[in-house]
């Protein structure tokens, strides 16, 4: 009784609904139907009951999210973006409602609204349509089967259903029969079911051969045997899905191979980090496969079957699931092939190049991978920059160290390995990283200083980082550069302070200038005076200990005695290797003992260049000293003596001519040597020292200081005719020096002869008693053959004339040779590339004396 009552209530409600729909239709020209027995009302009622009691199944899965997305896309396609946003907000509120009073079958509500909306649009575009809409009366429905079929055909032809849902009536179950026939046909064409193939593909994606899909070494891939009967489309899809398994096999093989050879071979910390990052990605991949295997246990429903669960797995669904993992696995396989022969910074740089990608997914994936891979590399940079420690057991870092002596630590101890420099670290930044760590090691090893530790802590605080491990990583390149800049600035400043204050670098440079470059004039002059006689002896007979004593005497007798004792203790005598016939002048030199850490600047090669400059300046000073000695022997009072008044007029004229010739030649040589020495001492040494002092003040690090000193030394070498391009000038100059020294010996012989002649002439004018007494006193010493005192007055004048004639001829020969050599030297100066050498020619030929002698030779000077 209760069921019949309920049915009657439902029927009454349906009648009321039909009556209201027919009466509210604005397009119905007829008056409302109040008679329930009218034909129109009965037809509409039967049609409504038939619809409500029918079993209609949608052809898509009941998914509220997909229907919601379809509605939003439709609104956005129509240009109704604001309505799409409004719908999205309403849907979120609608979907979030749960519990009592909420609608469980939310997708059906959305689906109904969507169909009603589409039918409304169709009705607006086609007013004569006979679709079921809320604003149409049931009396306007065409219930004939023919009309319905035609209408459904038109809707499919025009695409009004949008591929979402098609509701139709199938009283004869034709659709179900067709589905069964389709299932039978699929079973006939497939020897293996799709569920089995899905499980095989999942096995393959774990590197395991399936029952039907196996790895073929000949084709280097997973294949489905040709003997298995499956459609061509299924075979193609299986082959595409198995690409993921092939990529997994490559990545997994690389990880296993690297870990297996780790104890025996140096995989490196970067390589281990790379393998760990790959393993982390494979862990996420394994989790995905576990989820997919769980879904693969559910049977794949037929299209005609209605199911409330979508947790099944088909090949097409598997291709959607595998889209992102395949992309990642493909990237990992490419990196594996690229990095198989790389290590350290080179590996990190190669991976970084693949991160430059426009796809956000790829970029984020590579960034996450690089954060793991570059972690050891950035830790090496942090340790090197802040602690000076080179923690590079497997030679992966772009800074390479090698065992050297303390004096070579800065120049040769560390260098950049360009092959290990990753591309995300620029060359200037790498150079600064190298210098910062090198400065810390230099302070620790060579300077025995520990103040750099506080400086490194201050640099980390200024850069906004800490000194602990893990404070830097990939993507923090700006932070890394800031840290390196701050650390380099502070540590380099501390290093220069230690060099200037504790080790007195500037004072030592000045001492080398004063003693090795002969800038201390009184010391050099006194040293020349006291060692001259000793150095005139053969080199193999000279005692270096005796010379060291003379050096001490020169220091105590000059202003050098007031210098720092530490500086004076470093100044020593050095005897160069000598050969047969060498004199002490040829092998004597001074050296300066530059100890650690000063020997970083004053290396053996640098001191060898200083020694070469010293030898040149010493030779120049020796020539000057020889000319001064010649001048002392040629004092004017020696030729104005009244002792020569009694000589024959011809001998007296010859004496005056020879002395004048010697004096003129001395003046020419003295002019050349004086101007050359002025040029060397002032235009070369003082100017170079001034520039070097200015550059020392602005030097920011030890490399700047070394560069400034090298420039200073190079300037002296080039301007002093010691450079490679001035070798011909250097040789010509030394030939001139030898000729001047040769002239000194001739001048000494001339003066000795004149003094002997003067003594003999004075002796002849003494009284007879004095003559007798004088002869007795000098008979023993001056009676050798050839002595002028053994002859008479006539013979004396004859021999004096011959001597003066020979000396005049020799001086004339020296004068001609000197003129030729000087002209050859001067002719080479204007063509020199260095501008200061051209200025030397201007000093030597200030009065244009030599230009007028040879107007065609220097007309372009």
Secondary structure, 3 states (H helix, E strand, C coil): CHHHHHHHHHHHHHHHHHHHHHHHCCCCCCCCCCCCCCHHHHHHHHHHHHHHCCCCCCCCCCCHHHHHHHHHHHHHHCCCHHHHHHHHHHHHHHHHCCCCCCCCCHHHHHHHHHHHHHHHHHHHHCCCCCCCCCCCCHHHCCCCHHHHHHHHHHHHHHCCCCCCCCCCCCCCCHHHHHHHHHHHHHHHHCCCCHHHHHHHHHHHCCCCCCCCEEEECCCCEEEECCCCCCCHHHHHHHHHHHHHHHHHHHHHHHHHHHHHCCCCCCCCHHHHHHHHHHHHHHHHHHHHHHHHHHHHCCCCCCCCCCCCCCCCCCHHHHHHHHHHHHHHHHHHHHHHHHHCCCCHHHHHHHHHHHCCCCCHHHHHHHHHHHHHHCHHHHHHHHHHHHHCCCCCCCCCCCEEECCCCHHHHHHHCEEECHHHCCCCCCHHHHHHHHHHHHHHHHHHHCCCCCCHHHHHHHHHHHCCCCCCCCCCCCCCHHHHHHHHHHHHHHHHHHHHHHHHHHCCHHHHHHHHHHHCCCCCHHHHHHHHHHHHHHHCCEHHHCCHHHHHHHHHHHHHCCHHHHCCHHHHHCEEEEECCCCCCCEHHHHEEEEECCCCCHHHCCCHHHHHHHHHHHHHHHHHHHHHHHHHHHHHHCCHHHCCCHHHCCCCHHHHHHHHHHHHHHHHHHHHHHHHHHHHHHHHHHHHHHHHHHHHHHHHHHCCCHHHHHHHHHHHHHHHHHHCCCCHHHHHHHHHHHHHHHHHHHHHHHHHHHHHHHHHHHHHHHHHCCCHHHHHHHHHHHHCCCCCCCCHHHCCHHHHHHHHHHHHHHHHHHHHHHHHHHHHHHHHHHHHHCCCCCHHHHHHHHHHCCCCHHHHHCCCCCCCC
